[in-house]
């Protein structure tokens, strides 16, 4: 009898539990109905698109559906090249120690650091001579630096650190759920004087700060030529990002930096990757007037097809010089989708061989040669590489603005065994005339890569992706009256380093 009563209680409990679960599902569908479970398209699988997908899933507590379109390989401009079964970085290769989002991604994904090359000797070359050459002894290098430039490099180092301190404000703002619709407001959120840096050249900014033309034309010019293939007429914000990237506290991801976007997307169960070229985005508002989009794409196996989305994120450049442009249709006539500017074409040439010191008027070989006058030197930089696993090699990477003729390579190197060239649109061509300022292009249409016009770097793209995710979530919070926003924001603020 007691057994019968016990079984009866179990049956009643199961019925109550099933009723509770059913009610919970119905309630969830009411709160997070079809309109509040956004269907999102992300176009581009680089670090910006990967960051956006990660933070969208996090903010929406995985109550989101994401299709990610990638025409080539996940990773975008974070890519590697295979040479004799070893891999080498071809795109973005260094990360600053203060880049918090990249650091958190690496910890979350349980990846390993690959420290920057230690004890490698580099020199600044103007085509006639080396204006500065490092020593294997750091103290001697500092003395040589002081002898040529006085105290200015040390003063510049302090200025860079002060700007980095202000830059850190973006992490606190994003942790608090603050999003920005354009570059100007994002930079002003860090420091209200940062937007002014977009309107003055790096050279004029530093001259106004009292720095000498010698320092600017050699040290500052060199970092910009190496990092962006450009000169000191670029705006001063990107100039300081370039200077920060010339520091000593640099690292990379063991196995290749591309592992960050690859694994962020791979582990995200809310993301479906569609290998396809997106060629058109049509605005198609719903019957109730809310935004909607038709994304037209081609997988290469059939004719164009399309899918409908509530939100579209473009995580790829939109200037007219891109290889696979995206067309826009169905928008009001006053909406402008002309994206001014161009991207800087960079040639990365990989050479397996030995450096010829005589070509550079050197007595013995060094590990890196940096140009402060690329018009005269032909190359922007050349440096000896380690593999993505951190193993030394006899492979060199040369950056140049134009393709290198084979006879030049044979003069620079001895015992050449292999030459491979990669041509790519690496980063925007910067000036003090601002364009492509908006993250929000139209209702529920966003552009992650707008942030590149402030500066192009892995961390900047990660910040841009997170900013767009916050903008989208904040819009849906208002639309759906989602009461969990404050708890989600608190969760973001309280997460440990390796959870973010």
C-alpha positions, 0 to 999 in steps of 0.5 A, a space after each residue: 500500500 505504501 508502495 502504491 501511494 509512493 508511486 502515485 506521488 511520483 506520477 503526480 510530481 511528474 505531471 506537475 513537472 511536465 506542466 511546469 516545463 510546458 508553462 515555462 516554454 510558453 512563457 519563454 516564447 512570450 517573452 522571447 518570441 520570434 521577434 525577440 529571438 533575432 535571426 542575424 546574418 554576419 558577413 565576414 569571418 575575421 576577428 571582427 565577425 567572430 567577436 560580434 558572434 561571441 558577444 551576441 551569444 553572450 548578451 542574448 544568453 544564447 537566445 539568438 540564431 546566427 548565420 555567418 557567411 565567409 567567402 574564403 577562410 575563417 580568420 579573414 586577414 589573420 592567415 598563415 602560409 605553409 612553407 615546407 610543412 611549417 606555417 608562417 603568419 601572413 597577416 596580423 602578426 603581433 598583439 600588444 600586452 594591453 590588448 584585453 579582448 585578445 587576451 581574454 579570447 586566448 584564455 577562454 579558448 585555452 590557447 597558448 602565447 607565442 612571445 615576440 622574437 627575443 634577441 633579434 637585432 634590427 636597424 632603420 635603413 634610409 636606402 643609403 645607410 642605417 640611421 640606427 642599429 640595435 645592439 645585442 646588448 640593451 644598454 648599448 642600444 639605449 645609449 645609441 638611441 639617446 645619442 641620436 635622438 636625445 631624451 625624445 624617445 623616452 618622452 614619446 614612450 611616456 606619451 604613448 603610455 598615457 594614451 593607452 591609459 585613456 584607451 583602456 576606458 573602452 573596456 569599462 564602457 563595454 563591460 557596462 553595456 555602452 555602445 556607440 553608433 559611430 567612431 567619433 562617439 566611441 573615441 570620445 568615450 575614451 577621451 573627448 580629445 581623441 576625435 581631434 586626433 583624426 583631424 591632424 596628421 601624425 607629423 603635425 601632432 608631434 611637431 605641436 608637442 615639441 618633437 623634432 623632425 629627425 625623430 618623426 622622420 625616422 622613428 615614427 615614420 618607420 613604425 608607420 611604414 612597417 605597420 601600415 605601409 604609409 607615411 606620417 601624413 596619416 591621422 595621429 590616432 592611427 599614428 599612436 596605434 602604430 607606435 604602440 605596436 612598436 613596443 617590446 611587450 608584444 606577443 602572438 598566438 601559438 599555432 597562428 593568430 587565426 586560431 582565435 576567430 576559428 575557435 571562437 566561431 567553432 565553439 559557438 553552438 548558435 553560429 552556422 557557417 555558410 561558405 558563400 559570397 554575399 553579393 547583395 543586401 535588400 531592405 525588406 521591412 516586415 508587415 508590421 514595419 519592423 526592419 527585415 533584410 534579404 541577404 543574397 549569396 552564392 555558394 558556387 554550386 548553384 545560382 544566387 539564393 537568399 535568406 531573410 534576417 532581422 539583423 545584418 552585420 557586415 564584418 568586411 570592408 565596403 570600399 569600392 576597391 574590394 574584390 567582392 563588393 556588396 550591393 544594396 537595394 530597397 532602401 529609401 532614396 536618401 540613404 547613401 551607401 557610397 563608402 569613400 576611401 581606399 584600402 592600402 595594397 600591401 605585398 608580402 613576399 616570403 623568401 627562403 634563403 640567407 640575407 646578403 649583408 653587402 646589399 645593405 652595406 652591412 658587415 654581417 647579417 642582422 634579423 630585421 631591416 626597417 625602412 624610413 624611406 620606402 620610396 628609396 629602399 623599395 621595401 618597407 621592411 624585411 625580417 627573419 621569421 619564426 614559425 607559428 610554433 615559435 621555431 627559428 627558420 631561414 624564411 624571411 618576410 618582406 613588406 613592400 608597396 609594389 611587387 618585388 622584381 626577382 633580380 632585386 630579391 636575388 641581390 638582397 638574398 643568397 642561396 634563395 630556395 623559395 619565393 612566394 608573394 601574397 598581395 592583399 588589401 591590408 588596411 585603410 589608406 589613412 588621411 585626416 579626412 574622415 569617412 566611413 564613420 558609422 557602425 550603424 548604417 541603417 535600422 538593424 544594419 551594422 558595419 563592424 569594419 568602420 572601426 578600421 578607419 580609426 586604426 586597423 589592428 586585431 584588438 580594434 576589430 575585436 572592440 568593433 565587433 563587441 560594440 556592434 553586439 552591444 548596439 544590437 542587444 540594446 535595441 532589442 532590450 527596448 523593443 522586447 522589454 527584456 527584463 534580464 538586461 540588468 542581470 546580463 550587464 551585471 554578469 558581464 561586469 562580474 565575469 572573470 578574465 577567462 570567461 569574457 
